[in-house]
Amino acid sequence: MASKLVDRYGRAITYLRLSVTDKCNLNCFYCRSDPSKCAVEPSEARLSVEHYRQISEVAGALGISRIRLTGGEPLLRTDIVKIVEAVAGAKGIRDLSLTTNGMLLDRMAEDLAAAGLKRVNISLDSLDEENFRQITKGGCLESALTGIESALKAGLVPVKLNVVLLKGINDHEIEKFLRLTLDQDLHVRFIEYMPTTGQEGKWADYFLDLARVMEIGASIAPLKQLKGEHGGGPARYYSLEGAVGKIGLISPLSRHFCAQCNRLRVTADGKLKPCLFSEDEVDLYPALGNVQALKIKFKEAMSLRADPCIVASTPEERRGQFRGKRFMSQIGG
């Protein structure tokens, strides 16, 4: 089905990220404004299983074929399996994935797969127990690694590992992450540290251009560029010569992909966001229960999409264009 959602600049929307909660059982400093804050936020997600069903069905009718469930930590929702079933059953949705930190995945992977989940992205910013604990403010690396194994066994593949690259914190682990792809069918994806609300003074201290990943990769083995992931995504993919897995680079600042952006985001409180860098939002909540009203809301978001021609081309200038007013955990990434 061709997308019926096309913005003023000719970009068709085929991908939706649905946040199911802004709660998380970790407290990664780059995701929240205050690392000392309690890891579990007090707010409750306003959207129900039925709401997610309605949004997904409307999205499918408008040509969106891919949905990713995000958070916070989606597996904190006690009804997450029901949400997966509802979204997976929506007509037109051909690919359903989920982003998680893996802490609870071991005991849920098989049920999620049975409910219709196709694959998972697992956030993993360190392979060192102490460093992992410091970045996540108390997380357990063993739980994350066990979650990865469980996802593979449940067939939630390809398993993609998302590594937010942080200068001076985990950049010394780049080679270890790259070597994971040599003999394991994993997609290790490095993501540039992005500016978010509450992180304005820290961004420059931790930002590292992903060109560094390429340099280290080339020192291990020759690199081959691969075609992008199915459906079009922001990652540029490579593989080390002879490797089983893949390496992905997601560079929203040093090499932005705004001209190819094909996604929208819905927050856990029902706000449709046309752009991650913008404060613009469309409130879906009043339209829930009315298919035509929901379609109008989605089309309204098309008029708020930013002109890709005015997007800055350097990390510093791009940082200056950030206008968001939510923490990353409140957006869904």
Contacts in CASP RR format, 6 or more apart in sequence:
PFRMAT RR
TARGET T0000
AUTHOR 0000-0000-0000
METHOD contacts of the structure
MODEL  1
MASKLVDRYGRAITYLRLSVTDKCNLNCFYCRSDPSKCAVEPSEARLSVE
HYRQISEVAGALGISRIRLTGGEPLLRTDIVKIVEAVAGAKGIRDLSLTT
NGMLLDRMAEDLAAAGLKRVNISLDSLDEENFRQITKGGCLESALTGIES
ALKAGLVPVKLNVVLLKGINDHEIEKFLRLTLDQDLHVRFIEYMPTTGQE
GKWADYFLDLARVMEIGASIAPLKQLKGEHGGGPARYYSLEGAVGKIGLI
SPLSRHFCAQCNRLRVTADGKLKPCLFSEDEVDLYPALGNVQALKIKFKE
AMSLRADPCIVASTPEERRGQFRGKRFMSQIGG
1 60 0 8 1.000
1 63 0 8 1.000
1 65 0 8 1.000
1 92 0 8 1.000
2 12 0 8 1.000
2 63 0 8 1.000
3 12 0 8 1.000
3 13 0 8 1.000
3 14 0 8 1.000
3 62 0 8 1.000
3 63 0 8 1.000
3 64 0 8 1.000
4 61 0 8 1.000
4 62 0 8 1.000
4 63 0 8 1.000
5 12 0 8 1.000
5 13 0 8 1.000
5 62 0 8 1.000
5 63 0 8 1.000
5 64 0 8 1.000
5 264 0 8 1.000
5 298 0 8 1.000
5 299 0 8 1.000
5 302 0 8 1.000
6 12 0 8 1.000
6 13 0 8 1.000
6 302 0 8 1.000
7 13 0 8 1.000
7 274 0 8 1.000
7 302 0 8 1.000
7 303 0 8 1.000
7 305 0 8 1.000
8 302 0 8 1.000
8 303 0 8 1.000
8 305 0 8 1.000
8 307 0 8 1.000
9 259 0 8 1.000
9 305 0 8 1.000
9 307 0 8 1.000
9 308 0 8 1.000
9 309 0 8 1.000
11 259 0 8 1.000
11 260 0 8 1.000
11 261 0 8 1.000
11 262 0 8 1.000
11 305 0 8 1.000
11 308 0 8 1.000
12 262 0 8 1.000
13 62 0 8 1.000
13 63 0 8 1.000
13 64 0 8 1.000
13 262 0 8 1.000
13 263 0 8 1.000
13 264 0 8 1.000
13 302 0 8 1.000
14 63 0 8 1.000
14 64 0 8 1.000
14 65 0 8 1.000
14 66 0 8 1.000
14 231 0 8 1.000
14 262 0 8 1.000
14 263 0 8 1.000
15 64 0 8 1.000
15 65 0 8 1.000
15 66 0 8 1.000
15 67 0 8 1.000
15 68 0 8 1.000
15 231 0 8 1.000
15 232 0 8 1.000
15 233 0 8 1.000
15 262 0 8 1.000
15 263 0 8 1.000
15 264 0 8 1.000
16 55 0 8 1.000
16 56 0 8 1.000
16 59 0 8 1.000
16 64 0 8 1.000
16 66 0 8 1.000
16 67 0 8 1.000
16 68 0 8 1.000
16 263 0 8 1.000
16 264 0 8 1.000
16 265 0 8 1.000
16 266 0 8 1.000
17 67 0 8 1.000
17 68 0 8 1.000
17 70 0 8 1.000
17 263 0 8 1.000
17 264 0 8 1.000
17 265 0 8 1.000
17 266 0 8 1.000
17 332 0 8 1.000
17 333 0 8 1.000
18 52 0 8 1.000
18 55 0 8 1.000
18 56 0 8 1.000
18 67 0 8 1.000
18 68 0 8 1.000
18 69 0 8 1.000
18 70 0 8 1.000
18 87 0 8 1.000
18 266 0 8 1.000
19 69 0 8 1.000
19 70 0 8 1.000
19 71 0 8 1.000
19 72 0 8 1.000
19 265 0 8 1.000
19 266 0 8 1.000
19 267 0 8 1.000
19 268 0 8 1.000
19 330 0 8 1.000
19 331 0 8 1.000
19 332 0 8 1.000
19 333 0 8 1.000
20 45 0 8 1.000
20 47 0 8 1.000
20 52 0 8 1.000
20 69 0 8 1.000
20 70 0 8 1.000
20 71 0 8 1.000
20 74 0 8 1.000
20 77 0 8 1.000
20 80 0 8 1.000
20 83 0 8 1.000
20 268 0 8 1.000
21 45 0 8 1.000
21 71 0 8 1.000
21 72 0 8 1.000
21 73 0 8 1.000
21 74 0 8 1.000
21 76 0 8 1.000
21 77 0 8 1.000
21 268 0 8 1.000
22 41 0 8 1.000
22 43 0 8 1.000
22 45 0 8 1.000
22 71 0 8 1.000
22 72 0 8 1.000
22 267 0 8 1.000
22 268 0 8 1.000
22 269 0 8 1.000
22 329 0 8 1.000
22 330 0 8 1.000
23 40 0 8 1.000
23 41 0 8 1.000
23 43 0 8 1.000
23 45 0 8 1.000
23 71 0 8 1.000
23 72 0 8 1.000
23 73 0 8 1.000
23 76 0 8 1.000
24 31 0 8 1.000
24 39 0 8 1.000
24 40 0 8 1.000
24 41 0 8 1.000
24 71 0 8 1.000
24 72 0 8 1.000
24 73 0 8 1.000
24 76 0 8 1.000
24 101 0 8 1.000
24 329 0 8 1.000
25 39 0 8 1.000
25 40 0 8 1.000
25 73 0 8 1.000
25 76 0 8 1.000
25 101 0 8 1.000
25 103 0 8 1.000
25 104 0 8 1.000
26 39 0 8 1.000
26 73 0 8 1.000
26 101 0 8 1.000
26 103 0 8 1.000
26 136 0 8 1.000
26 137 0 8 1.000
26 138 0 8 1.000
26 139 0 8 1.000
27 35 0 8 1.000
27 37 0 8 1.000
27 38 0 8 1.000
27 39 0 8 1.000
27 136 0 8 1.000
27 137 0 8 1.000
27 138 0 8 1.000
28 123 0 8 1.000
28 125 0 8 1.000
28 135 0 8 1.000
28 136 0 8 1.000
28 137 0 8 1.000
28 164 0 8 1.000
29 35 0 8 1.000
29 135 0 8 1.000
29 137 0 8 1.000
30 164 0 8 1.000
30 166 0 8 1.000
30 193 0 8 1.000
30 196 0 8 1.000
30 199 0 8 1.000
30 202 0 8 1.000
30 206 0 8 1.000
30 328 0 8 1.000
31 196 0 8 1.000
31 327 0 8 1.000
31 328 0 8 1.000
31 329 0 8 1.000
32 327 0 8 1.000
32 328 0 8 1.000
32 329 0 8 1.000
33 196 0 8 1.000
33 197 0 8 1.000
33 198 0 8 1.000
33 199 0 8 1.000
33 327 0 8 1.000
34 198 0 8 1.000
35 137 0 8 1.000
39 137 0 8 1.000
40 76 0 8 1.000
41 329 0 8 1.000
43 269 0 8 1.000
45 77 0 8 1.000
45 268 0 8 1.000
45 269 0 8 1.000
46 268 0 8 1.000
46 269 0 8 1.000
46 270 0 8 1.000
46 285 0 8 1.000
47 55 0 8 1.000
47 268 0 8 1.000
47 269 0 8 1.000
47 270 0 8 1.000
49 79 0 8 1.000
49 82 0 8 1.000
49 83 0 8 1.000
49 86 0 8 1.000
50 86 0 8 1.000
51 270 0 8 1.000
51 288 0 8 1.000
52 83 0 8 1.000
52 86 0 8 1.000
52 87 0 8 1.000
53 86 0 8 1.000
53 87 0 8 1.000
53 90 0 8 1.000
54 288 0 8 1.000
54 289 0 8 1.000
54 291 0 8 1.000
54 294 0 8 1.000
55 266 0 8 1.000
55 284 0 8 1.000
55 288 0 8 1.000
55 294 0 8 1.000
56 67 0 8 1.000
56 86 0 8 1.000
56 87 0 8 1.000
56 89 0 8 1.000
56 90 0 8 1.000
56 93 0 8 1.000
57 90 0 8 1.000
57 91 0 8 1.000
57 291 0 8 1.000
58 291 0 8 1.000
58 294 0 8 1.000
58 295 0 8 1.000
58 298 0 8 1.000
59 67 0 8 1.000
59 90 0 8 1.000
59 93 0 8 1.000
59 298 0 8 1.000
60 90 0 8 1.000
60 91 0 8 1.000
60 92 0 8 1.000
60 93 0 8 1.000
61 91 0 8 1.000
61 92 0 8 1.000
61 291 0 8 1.000
61 295 0 8 1.000
62 295 0 8 1.000
62 298 0 8 1.000
63 92 0 8 1.000
64 92 0 8 1.000
64 93 0 8 1.000
64 264 0 8 1.000
65 92 0 8 1.000
65 93 0 8 1.000
65 94 0 8 1.000
65 95 0 8 1.000
65 231 0 8 1.000
66 93 0 8 1.000
66 94 0 8 1.000
66 95 0 8 1.000
66 96 0 8 1.000
66 97 0 8 1.000
66 231 0 8 1.000
67 87 0 8 1.000
67 90 0 8 1.000
67 93 0 8 1.000
67 95 0 8 1.000
67 96 0 8 1.000
67 97 0 8 1.000
68 96 0 8 1.000
68 97 0 8 1.000
68 98 0 8 1.000
68 99 0 8 1.000
68 121 0 8 1.000
69 80 0 8 1.000
69 83 0 8 1.000
69 84 0 8 1.000
69 87 0 8 1.000
69 96 0 8 1.000
69 97 0 8 1.000
69 98 0 8 1.000
69 99 0 8 1.000
70 98 0 8 1.000
70 99 0 8 1.000
70 332 0 8 1.000
70 333 0 8 1.000
71 99 0 8 1.000
71 268 0 8 1.000
71 329 0 8 1.000
71 332 0 8 1.000
71 333 0 8 1.000
72 268 0 8 1.000
72 329 0 8 1.000
72 332 0 8 1.000
73 100 0 8 1.000
73 101 0 8 1.000
73 103 0 8 1.000
73 104 0 8 1.000
74 80 0 8 1.000
74 98 0 8 1.000
74 99 0 8 1.000
74 100 0 8 1.000
75 100 0 8 1.000
75 102 0 8 1.000
75 103 0 8 1.000
75 104 0 8 1.000
75 105 0 8 1.000
75 108 0 8 1.000
76 104 0 8 1.000
77 83 0 8 1.000
80 108 0 8 1.000
80 112 0 8 1.000
81 108 0 8 1.000
81 111 0 8 1.000
81 112 0 8 1.000
81 115 0 8 1.000
82 115 0 8 1.000
84 96 0 8 1.000
84 98 0 8 1.000
84 112 0 8 1.000
84 115 0 8 1.000
84 116 0 8 1.000
84 117 0 8 1.000
85 115 0 8 1.000
85 116 0 8 1.000
87 93 0 8 1.000
87 96 0 8 1.000
88 96 0 8 1.000
88 115 0 8 1.000
88 116 0 8 1.000
88 117 0 8 1.000
89 116 0 8 1.000
95 118 0 8 1.000
95 230 0 8 1.000
95 231 0 8 1.000
96 116 0 8 1.000
96 117 0 8 1.000
96 118 0 8 1.000
97 117 0 8 1.000
97 118 0 8 1.000
97 119 0 8 1.000
97 120 0 8 1.000
97 121 0 8 1.000
98 112 0 8 1.000
98 117 0 8 1.000
98 119 0 8 1.000
98 120 0 8 1.000
98 121 0 8 1.000
99 120 0 8 1.000
99 121 0 8 1.000
99 122 0 8 1.000
99 123 0 8 1.000
99 162 0 8 1.000
99 332 0 8 1.000
99 333 0 8 1.000
100 120 0 8 1.000
100 121 0 8 1.000
100 122 0 8 1.000
100 123 0 8 1.000
101 122 0 8 1.000
101 123 0 8 1.000
101 136 0 8 1.000
101 144 0 8 1.000
102 122 0 8 1.000
102 123 0 8 1.000
102 143 0 8 1.000
102 144 0 8 1.000
102 147 0 8 1.000
102 148 0 8 1.000
103 139 0 8 1.000
103 140 0 8 1.000
103 143 0 8 1.000
103 144 0 8 1.000
105 120 0 8 1.000
105 122 0 8 1.000
105 146 0 8 1.000
105 147 0 8 1.000
105 148 0 8 1.000
105 150 0 8 1.000
105 151 0 8 1.000
106 143 0 8 1.000
106 146 0 8 1.000
106 147 0 8 1.000
106 149 0 8 1.000
106 150 0 8 1.000
107 150 0 8 1.000
109 120 0 8 1.000
109 147 0 8 1.000
109 150 0 8 1.000
109 151 0 8 1.000
109 153 0 8 1.000
109 154 0 8 1.000
109 156 0 8 1.000
110 150 0 8 1.000
110 154 0 8 1.000
112 120 0 8 1.000
112 154 0 8 1.000
112 156 0 8 1.000
113 154 0 8 1.000
113 155 0 8 1.000
113 156 0 8 1.000
117 156 0 8 1.000
118 156 0 8 1.000
119 151 0 8 1.000
119 156 0 8 1.000
119 157 0 8 1.000
119 158 0 8 1.000
119 159 0 8 1.000
119 160 0 8 1.000
120 151 0 8 1.000
120 156 0 8 1.000
120 159 0 8 1.000
120 160 0 8 1.000
121 160 0 8 1.000
121 161 0 8 1.000
121 162 0 8 1.000
121 189 0 8 1.000
122 144 0 8 1.000
122 147 0 8 1.000
122 148 0 8 1.000
122 151 0 8 1.000
122 159 0 8 1.000
122 160 0 8 1.000
122 161 0 8 1.000
122 162 0 8 1.000
123 161 0 8 1.000
123 162 0 8 1.000
123 164 0 8 1.000
124 144 0 8 1.000
124 148 0 8 1.000
124 161 0 8 1.000
124 162 0 8 1.000
124 163 0 8 1.000
125 132 0 8 1.000
125 135 0 8 1.000
125 136 0 8 1.000
125 163 0 8 1.000
125 164 0 8 1.000
125 166 0 8 1.000
125 170 0 8 1.000
126 132 0 8 1.000
126 135 0 8 1.000
126 141 0 8 1.000
126 170 0 8 1.000
126 173 0 8 1.000
127 141 0 8 1.000
127 173 0 8 1.000
127 176 0 8 1.000
127 177 0 8 1.000
128 141 0 8 1.000
128 173 0 8 1.000
129 141 0 8 1.000
129 142 0 8 1.000
131 169 0 8 1.000
131 170 0 8 1.000
131 173 0 8 1.000
132 139 0 8 1.000
132 140 0 8 1.000
132 141 0 8 1.000
132 144 0 8 1.000
133 139 0 8 1.000
133 140 0 8 1.000
133 141 0 8 1.000
134 169 0 8 1.000
135 166 0 8 1.000
135 169 0 8 1.000
135 170 0 8 1.000
148 159 0 8 1.000
148 161 0 8 1.000
148 186 0 8 1.000
151 157 0 8 1.000
151 159 0 8 1.000
152 159 0 8 1.000
152 185 0 8 1.000
157 185 0 8 1.000
158 185 0 8 1.000
158 186 0 8 1.000
158 187 0 8 1.000
158 246 0 8 1.000
159 185 0 8 1.000
159 186 0 8 1.000
159 187 0 8 1.000
160 186 0 8 1.000
160 187 0 8 1.000
160 188 0 8 1.000
160 189 0 8 1.000
161 177 0 8 1.000
161 180 0 8 1.000
161 186 0 8 1.000
161 187 0 8 1.000
161 188 0 8 1.000
161 189 0 8 1.000
162 189 0 8 1.000
162 191 0 8 1.000
163 170 0 8 1.000
163 177 0 8 1.000
163 188 0 8 1.000
163 189 0 8 1.000
163 190 0 8 1.000
163 191 0 8 1.000
164 191 0 8 1.000
164 192 0 8 1.000
164 193 0 8 1.000
165 171 0 8 1.000
165 174 0 8 1.000
165 190 0 8 1.000
165 191 0 8 1.000
165 192 0 8 1.000
165 193 0 8 1.000
165 208 0 8 1.000
165 210 0 8 1.000
165 212 0 8 1.000
165 213 0 8 1.000
166 193 0 8 1.000
166 206 0 8 1.000
166 208 0 8 1.000
167 193 0 8 1.000
167 205 0 8 1.000
167 206 0 8 1.000
167 207 0 8 1.000
167 208 0 8 1.000
168 206 0 8 1.000
169 206 0 8 1.000
171 208 0 8 1.000
171 212 0 8 1.000
174 190 0 8 1.000
174 212 0 8 1.000
174 213 0 8 1.000
174 216 0 8 1.000
174 217 0 8 1.000
175 216 0 8 1.000
175 217 0 8 1.000
175 219 0 8 1.000
175 220 0 8 1.000
177 188 0 8 1.000
177 190 0 8 1.000
178 188 0 8 1.000
178 213 0 8 1.000
178 216 0 8 1.000
178 217 0 8 1.000
178 220 0 8 1.000
178 240 0 8 1.000
178 247 0 8 1.000
179 220 0 8 1.000
180 186 0 8 1.000
180 188 0 8 1.000
181 187 0 8 1.000
181 188 0 8 1.000
181 239 0 8 1.000
181 240 0 8 1.000
181 243 0 8 1.000
181 244 0 8 1.000
181 245 0 8 1.000
181 246 0 8 1.000
181 247 0 8 1.000
182 240 0 8 1.000
182 242 0 8 1.000
182 243 0 8 1.000
182 244 0 8 1.000
182 245 0 8 1.000
183 243 0 8 1.000
183 244 0 8 1.000
184 244 0 8 1.000
184 245 0 8 1.000
185 244 0 8 1.000
185 245 0 8 1.000
186 245 0 8 1.000
186 246 0 8 1.000
187 237 0 8 1.000
187 245 0 8 1.000
187 246 0 8 1.000
187 247 0 8 1.000
187 248 0 8 1.000
188 245 0 8 1.000
188 246 0 8 1.000
188 247 0 8 1.000
188 248 0 8 1.000
189 235 0 8 1.000
189 247 0 8 1.000
189 248 0 8 1.000
189 249 0 8 1.000
189 250 0 8 1.000
190 210 0 8 1.000
190 213 0 8 1.000
190 247 0 8 1.000
190 248 0 8 1.000
190 249 0 8 1.000
190 250 0 8 1.000
191 250 0 8 1.000
191 252 0 8 1.000
192 207 0 8 1.000
192 208 0 8 1.000
192 209 0 8 1.000
192 210 0 8 1.000
192 250 0 8 1.000
192 251 0 8 1.000
192 252 0 8 1.000
192 253 0 8 1.000
192 254 0 8 1.000
192 315 0 8 1.000
193 203 0 8 1.000
193 206 0 8 1.000
193 207 0 8 1.000
193 208 0 8 1.000
194 203 0 8 1.000
194 252 0 8 1.000
194 253 0 8 1.000
194 276 0 8 1.000
194 328 0 8 1.000
195 203 0 8 1.000
195 319 0 8 1.000
195 320 0 8 1.000
195 322 0 8 1.000
196 322 0 8 1.000
196 324 0 8 1.000
196 326 0 8 1.000
196 327 0 8 1.000
196 328 0 8 1.000
197 324 0 8 1.000
197 325 0 8 1.000
197 326 0 8 1.000
197 327 0 8 1.000
198 327 0 8 1.000
203 319 0 8 1.000
204 316 0 8 1.000
204 319 0 8 1.000
207 253 0 8 1.000
207 315 0 8 1.000
209 251 0 8 1.000
209 254 0 8 1.000
209 315 0 8 1.000
210 249 0 8 1.000
210 250 0 8 1.000
210 251 0 8 1.000
210 254 0 8 1.000
210 255 0 8 1.000
211 254 0 8 1.000
213 247 0 8 1.000
213 249 0 8 1.000
214 223 0 8 1.000
214 238 0 8 1.000
214 249 0 8 1.000
217 223 0 8 1.000
217 240 0 8 1.000
217 247 0 8 1.000
220 240 0 8 1.000
221 240 0 8 1.000
221 241 0 8 1.000
221 242 0 8 1.000
221 243 0 8 1.000
222 240 0 8 1.000
222 241 0 8 1.000
223 238 0 8 1.000
223 239 0 8 1.000
223 240 0 8 1.000
223 241 0 8 1.000
223 247 0 8 1.000
224 238 0 8 1.000
224 239 0 8 1.000
224 241 0 8 1.000
225 236 0 8 1.000
225 237 0 8 1.000
225 238 0 8 1.000
226 237 0 8 1.000
226 238 0 8 1.000
226 239 0 8 1.000
226 246 0 8 1.000
227 237 0 8 1.000
228 235 0 8 1.000
228 236 0 8 1.000
228 237 0 8 1.000
229 235 0 8 1.000
229 237 0 8 1.000
231 262 0 8 1.000
232 260 0 8 1.000
232 262 0 8 1.000
233 257 0 8 1.000
233 260 0 8 1.000
233 262 0 8 1.000
234 250 0 8 1.000
234 252 0 8 1.000
234 257 0 8 1.000
234 260 0 8 1.000
235 248 0 8 1.000
235 249 0 8 1.000
235 250 0 8 1.000
236 248 0 8 1.000
236 249 0 8 1.000
236 250 0 8 1.000
236 251 0 8 1.000
236 255 0 8 1.000
237 246 0 8 1.000
237 247 0 8 1.000
237 248 0 8 1.000
237 249 0 8 1.000
238 246 0 8 1.000
238 247 0 8 1.000
238 248 0 8 1.000
238 249 0 8 1.000
239 245 0 8 1.000
239 246 0 8 1.000
239 247 0 8 1.000
240 247 0 8 1.000
251 257 0 8 1.000
252 276 0 8 1.000
252 318 0 8 1.000
253 315 0 8 1.000
253 318 0 8 1.000
253 319 0 8 1.000
254 314 0 8 1.000
254 315 0 8 1.000
256 311 0 8 1.000
256 313 0 8 1.000
256 318 0 8 1.000
258 306 0 8 1.000
258 308 0 8 1.000
258 311 0 8 1.000
259 308 0 8 1.000
261 275 0 8 1.000
261 305 0 8 1.000
261 308 0 8 1.000
264 272 0 8 1.000
264 273 0 8 1.000
264 274 0 8 1.000
264 298 0 8 1.000
264 301 0 8 1.000
265 272 0 8 1.000
265 273 0 8 1.000
265 276 0 8 1.000
265 331 0 8 1.000
265 332 0 8 1.000
265 333 0 8 1.000
266 272 0 8 1.000
266 273 0 8 1.000
266 284 0 8 1.000
267 273 0 8 1.000
267 281 0 8 1.000
267 326 0 8 1.000
267 330 0 8 1.000
267 331 0 8 1.000
267 332 0 8 1.000
268 330 0 8 1.000
268 332 0 8 1.000
269 285 0 8 1.000
270 283 0 8 1.000
270 284 0 8 1.000
270 285 0 8 1.000
271 281 0 8 1.000
271 282 0 8 1.000
271 283 0 8 1.000
271 284 0 8 1.000
272 281 0 8 1.000
272 282 0 8 1.000
272 283 0 8 1.000
272 284 0 8 1.000
272 297 0 8 1.000
272 298 0 8 1.000
272 301 0 8 1.000
273 280 0 8 1.000
273 281 0 8 1.000
273 301 0 8 1.000
273 331 0 8 1.000
274 280 0 8 1.000
274 282 0 8 1.000
274 301 0 8 1.000
274 302 0 8 1.000
274 304 0 8 1.000
274 305 0 8 1.000
274 306 0 8 1.000
275 304 0 8 1.000
275 305 0 8 1.000
275 306 0 8 1.000
276 324 0 8 1.000
276 331 0 8 1.000
276 333 0 8 1.000
277 306 0 8 1.000
277 321 0 8 1.000
277 322 0 8 1.000
277 323 0 8 1.000
277 324 0 8 1.000
278 304 0 8 1.000
278 306 0 8 1.000
278 323 0 8 1.000
278 324 0 8 1.000
279 323 0 8 1.000
279 324 0 8 1.000
279 325 0 8 1.000
280 304 0 8 1.000
282 297 0 8 1.000
282 298 0 8 1.000
282 300 0 8 1.000
282 301 0 8 1.000
282 304 0 8 1.000
283 297 0 8 1.000
284 294 0 8 1.000
284 297 0 8 1.000
286 293 0 8 1.000
287 293 0 8 1.000
287 294 0 8 1.000
287 296 0 8 1.000
287 297 0 8 1.000
288 294 0 8 1.000
311 318 0 8 1.000
311 321 0 8 1.000
312 318 0 8 1.000
312 320 0 8 1.000
312 321 0 8 1.000
END
